[in-house]
Amino acid sequence: MKNFIININSFLKGVILFLRPGVFLNFLSNPLLFASNVLKLTKWISVHNDKNILNDFYRPVRNYADRYKLFNYIIKQEKLETEVINYLEFGVSKADSFKWWLKANSNTDSRFYGFDTFEGLPEKWGTYKKGDMSALVPDLNETRHDFFKGLFQDTLYEFIKTHDLNEGKRKIIHLDADLFSSTIFVLSSLAPYLNNNDILLFDEFNVPNHEFYAFKIFTDTFYIKYELLGAVNNFYQVAFKIVK
């Protein structure tokens, strides 16, 4: 019976490949992917809607500035004000959040690394066009930071080769690149260096086809265990702690 089912499955798959329905129905692929990811996202929220942490779900109006409430909550909960950390931010733009973390952590041995094209989005994202959100490389009066200009795919590997990410410092990884392609690349590249208690921050988590989709694939593929630390703006901004 098992072999019969395998043969039927193989035959039907061959017929579908022969008919090539994607030639005629490809226009459905993006709407179907979006619908699938919305279902997964809402299920994920139902499982993780913890009211014992910072969590404002459900609220009718988003307040983007509430992400700083999340940052402050994480700083206090995890006692990060004076701990030595490596802070990596992917999607710096004008460096508003980058400067916030520089100010919030006072340890002189902490290091802060910002990655961005500084030439805007490398591809379309929702209503934003390629090239939107460009900014100058920030000029900061600080000695603990470095910026890396270019696509993550061109800068991150070299960074990993020249920096010890297993030196014992806790990593705070802020993912604010918006795009699925950028987010999944960063998460996959840093997967071997994630340690217990490292923190992942997402700035547009509840966008179904982008940061959430990348997170779902990443955690499923690498068998990542995590704890939700907090969420604001209906899970638009979230923070996780790696558990090993």
N, C-alpha and C positions, 0 to 999 in steps of 0.2 A: 504493500500500500504506500509506503514511504517513497519507494522508487517511482511509483506511478505519479504521485503528487509532484515529485521533482521533475519528471519528464513533462508533465502538463505545464508546470511553471516555466520550464525552459522553452517549450513550444510557444506559449503565449507571449513570453518576452521577445522571442524572435519575430513573431508576427508584428508586435508593436514597433520594434526597431525597423522592420521592413516598411511599415506604413508611414513612419516618420511623422507622427501627429504634431510634433513641435513645429514643423514647417507651417502648419495652418493654425495652430492653437497657441503659439508662443506668447501671444498678447495676454494670455491668462496667467503666465508664470509669475509675474510680479504681484498681481492681486492675490493669487493663491498663497504665495509665500507670506505676504503681509497678513492675510487672514490666519494662516497657520501660526505665525509668530504672535499675533494678538491673543490667540487662544492660549498659547504657552505662557505668555506674559501674565495674563489674568489668572491663570492657574497658579503660577509662581507666586504672585502677590497674595492669593488666598492662603497659600501655605505659609508665607513669611510675614503676614500682617500682624506682627508682634506689637502689642500695646505696652509692653514692659520696657521698651526702649524709646528713644526719640523717634516718633513716627506720627506724621500728621494726616495719614490716610483716613477718610477721604476729605479733601478740601476742594471747593468749586473753583478757586482762583489761585493761580501760581504766583508766588513771590520769589523771583530768582535770587534775591539777596538772602533768602533763608538758607542758602548753602553755607553761609558763614555761621549760622546757628549750628549746622551739622559739624562744621570744622571745629568750632569751639567745644561742642559736646564731646567729640572724639578726643580732642586735646585733654579735656578734664578727665574723661572716663579712663583713658589709657595713660594718663600722667606723662604726657609728651612735652610739657613745657621746657624741661631741662634735660630730657633724655637725649643721648647722642643718636642721630638718625641720618639716613640717606633719603632725601626727598627727591623723587623723580616725577616731573610733570610733563605730560605729553599733550601738547596743545596749549601753548603759553599765551599767545595773542598779546594783549597789552600787559600781561603779568599781574593782574589784580589778585588772583588767588596765590600766585607764586610769592608776591610780596607779603601777603597775609601770613603765609607759613614761615617766611624768613623772620618776620617780626614775632610770631608766636613762639618759636623755639629759640632759646637763648644759648644753647650749648655751643661753645666755640669750635668743637670738633665735628659738629654736624655739617653736612654738605648738601647743597641744593642744585639740582641739574634740570634744566629746562630744554625741551625738544620741540621744535616748530619749524615749519618751512619759512615762516614770517612773510610768505608771499600769498597767503590765503589758502583756502581749501584746494587740495589737488584734484578733486572731482566734485560733482554736484552732490548736494545733501539737502533733501527736502526742497524748501523754497530758496535755498542759497545756491548760487552759481559757483562754478569753479573760479577760484581767485578771490571770492568774498572772504572777509575777516582777515585781511592782510594787516600787518603791523610792523613797525620798526623793532629791531632787536632792542629790548629795554636796556637803558643805561642806569644801573643801580649802584648806589653808594654802599656796597657790601663786598666782603672779601671771600664769602663762603660759597659763592655760586658760580656756575658756568652755564652758558647757553650753547646749544648745538643746532646750527641752522641747516635745514635741508629735510628731505623726506626721511621719515623714521627708517625706511628700508635702506637708506644710504648712511645713516649716522649711528644707529643703535648697535649694530654688530661691532663697529670699531670701538664704541664706548665700552661695550662688554669686555672686549679684549684688553683694554687698557685700564680698567677699573675692577677692583676686587669687590664683587657684590656679595661675597660670603665672609666678609671680614668681621662680622659680629654685630654690626649696626642694624637696628631695625629699619626696614624700608617702608616708606610711605609712598605709594605709587598712585598718582593722580591722573586718571584717564579722561582727558577733555578734548579728544580729537574728533569727536562726533561720529566719524565714519566707521562702518563695519570693517572695512579693509585695514584701516590704521589701527583700530582697537584690537582686532584678532592678531595682527602681526606683533604688536607690542606684548600682548599677553602670552602668546606662544613663545616669543623670544626670551621672555623673562621667567617662564615656567620653571626651568631648572634651578633658578636662584631664589625662588620663593621659600621662605622659612616660616616656622611657627611664629605667630603674632605679627607678621608683616600685614600691612593694611592696604587695601585697594579702595580707591575712591572713584566713583563714576559721576560725571556731570550731566549726562543726558541718558541715564540708564533706561528709562521707560519708553524709549523710541524703539519700536518692535524690530525693525529690520537692521538696526545698527548696533548700539552698545549692548542692548539686551541679547540680541542674537549672537554677538561675539562672545559675551559672557557665558551663555548657555553652551555653545559649542566648546568653548575653552574648558569649562568645569567638567563637562561630560567626557571630553577627549582625554584630559590629563588627570581625571579622577580627583579633582580638587575638592577638598573639604573646607568649608568656610562657616563663619558665624556672622550674621547680619548685626552690625553695630548700631546703625541708625539710618533713617530715611526722611527726606523732606520733599515737599511738592509732589505728593502722590508717587513717590519712588522715582522722581526725576533725578534727584541727587541721592546717592546711597553710599554707605561705607561698609566694607566687609573686613573681617580679620581672618587670616589664613590659620587653619587648625591642622596640625600634624602630630 
